[in-house]
């Protein structure tokens, strides 16, 4: 029953998002990997705006990940997406790897690399490659994490989609306890080409976040972010639930 409970809880959250009915808010990854950790994870995001073309843009992902050793983690996931005027559909299948460059706290800054390949679920859509540099630093009771990278459309359907789309993600959290860690996030899609020179053509969100452990091996993240550029929705939310097992 203890094993089934977090799975049921994740399913309930997924159903909640779907019943309320771009660029999605993303998990901000730590560079640090834990050997022998198997995790089942749900992540989802949704936008809110009076403009129907920006409202109720959703992305959801179910992911299974495993730490092969203390430097390498691999994962596979199934992604769903919903455009503001569309239906919730299977969007992509993803294979992902995370590499930790050095032992945690061995250097002034913990660092790593994330590489992912998304295979489009629909034949008319392009596949996608994602690369991010992962950085993290603990200062006192605060943990600062940054993800800097890009997405690039690849494959036969990527013609005319342009060069890399750059992203910047930041999280700061205060480690008050293992159950409650308040903080804030910055999530920015810097775009490609001319968008890189124009703030209001980019997608920027800033706002409060909460991290911690619910019970047992269930961890959570939740953020409610305000759009601060013209291209953004008025606000957006994201949640993440993760159930961990160790071998």
N, C-alpha and C positions, 0 to 999 in steps of 0.2 A: 504493500500500500504506500509506503514512503517513497518508493521508486515511481509509482504511478501518479502521485499527487502533483509534482511539478509539471508533468506532461499534460495533465488535465488543465492545470492553471494556464499553461502556455496556449492551449487550444481555446480556452475561454477568452483570453486577451485577443487572439486572432479573430475570433467570431465577433467580438465587440467592435473592432475596427471595421470589419466587413459590413456590419449591420448599419453603421452610419452611412452606410451606403449600400517635363519637369525634372526637377532634380530632387532626389530624396536626401533627407538627412541621413547621415551614416554613423555607424559605430566608430568611436575614436579608439584606435588600437594601441595597446601598450606594446613596446618591443620585447618584453620579457615573456618567455615561454616556460611552461611547467611540464617536465617530463612525466609521462604516464597519466596525464590528465585527459579524460574523455568527457566532452561537454556537448549537451544538446541545447541549442540556442534558438530563440525566436527574436527577431528584430522587426520593427515596423515604424512607419512614419506616415503623417497625414498633414495636409495644408488646410488653412482656413482663410477665406477671403470673401468679401462681398461681390467681387468680380467672379462670375461663374467659370471663366477660363482659367482661374488660378485656384479655385476652391475644390477641396476633396480630391487632391492628387495623392495617391497612396502607393506605397511600396511595402512589401512584406517578404521576409526571408526565413526559412527554416534551415538551420545549419548544424552539421555534426562535425566536430573537430577533435583532433587527438595530438598530444605532444609526443612525438617520436623519441626525443631526447631533450636535454636541457638547452638546445639551440634551435631545433626545428619543429614546427607544428604544421600539420596538413589538415585540410577540411574540404568538405563538399556541401553544397547547398542547393536549394530549390527556391527560386524567386518568383513572386507574384507582383503585378503592377496594375494600377487603375488610373487612367487619365481622367481629368475632371469631367469629361462628357462621355466616358466609356464605362466598361464593365471590368470587374476584377478578373484577370486572366493569368495563367502561367506565363512568365516573361522570359526566364533564363535558367540555365543550369550552370553552376559555378564550381570550379576547382581552384583552391587557394593554398598558398604556402607562405609561412612566416619564418623568417630567419633572424635569430638574435645574434648580433655581432660578437658580443663578449659577455662574460659572466656579469650578473647584475651587480652594480656598484663597483665594478672593477675600474671604470673610468668615471670622469667627472659627470658625463652624460650617458645614460643608457640609450642604446641605439639598435635599430634593426631594419629589416626590409620586408615589405608585403608585396607579393605578386599574385595576381588572380587572372583567370581566364573565364569569361562568361560566354557560353554558347547560347545564342538566341533560340527561343522556343518556337519561333515562327520563321518560316523559310524566307520571308521578305525582309526580315530585320538583319542588321549587321551584328557580328560577334564583337566582343570587346575585351581589351587587355587593360588591366589596372596595375599601376606600380606606385608604391608609396614608401617614402622614408619615414620611419617611426622613431620619435625622440621622446625621452622622458627624464624628468629630474625631480627628486624629492628635496624639498627645502623645509626643514622643520616638520610641521604637521600638514604641509601642503604638497600635493602631487600635481606637477604640470606635465601635460602630454601634448605633443604636436604631431600631426600627420601631414606631410607635404608630398604631393605627387600629381599624377595625371591619369586620365582615361583616354584610350585610343581605339576608335572603331577599326576593326580588321575584317578580312574576308571579302567574299565576292560582292556583298551588298554595302560595302563601306565607301564605294566610289562617290566622290563629291561631298563627303562628310567632314572634310578638313583635317587639320592637324590635331595634336593632343589638346584635351580639355583639362585645364589645370585646377587643382583643388587645394584648399588649405583648411585644416581642422585643428581646433585648439580646445583643450579641456583643463580647467583648474579645479581641484577638489580639496576640501578640508577634511582630513581624516579624524573626524570627531569620535567615531566608534566604527566597529566593523559593520554595524547595522545602518548607520546614518552618516553619509558623507556629502554635505551640501557643496555646491560649486556653480560654475557657469561654463558655457560652451560658446565657441565661435565656429560657425560652419559656412564656408565660402566656396562657391563655384566661380572661379575667376574667368572661365570661358576660354575661348580660342580666338586667334586672329585679332581683329579690331576690338573685340570685347575686352581684351586685356588692358586696354587704355581707357576704358570708360566704366567707372564704378557702378553707375545706375543700369548698365546693361548686364552686370554680373548679378549673381544670386548670393545675398549675404543675410545670415541669421545670427542673432545674438540673444542669449537669455539664460535663465537659471536652470540648474540641473540638480538631480539628486541621485546618489549612488549608494550601494550597500548590499547587505544580505537580508533576505526576508526571513528565512528559516532553513535549518539544515544546510544543504549544499546549493540552495537556490539564491542566486545573485540577481540584482536588478539595476537598471539604469532608466531614468526618465528625464526628459527635458522638454520645456516649453519655450520656444524661441520666437522672437519678433523679427519680422523682415525689415531690413534697414536700407534696402535699395528698391528702385522702381520695378526691377524684374522679379523681386521676391513676392510671395504671398504676404498678407498682413501678419500671419503667424503660422507656426508649424509645430508639431509635437512629434516626439519619437519615444519609443519604449524598447527596452531589451530585457529579456529574461533568460537566464542561463542556469541549467542544472548540471553540476559537476560530479564526476566520479573519478576515483584515483585507483590506479593499478600498480 
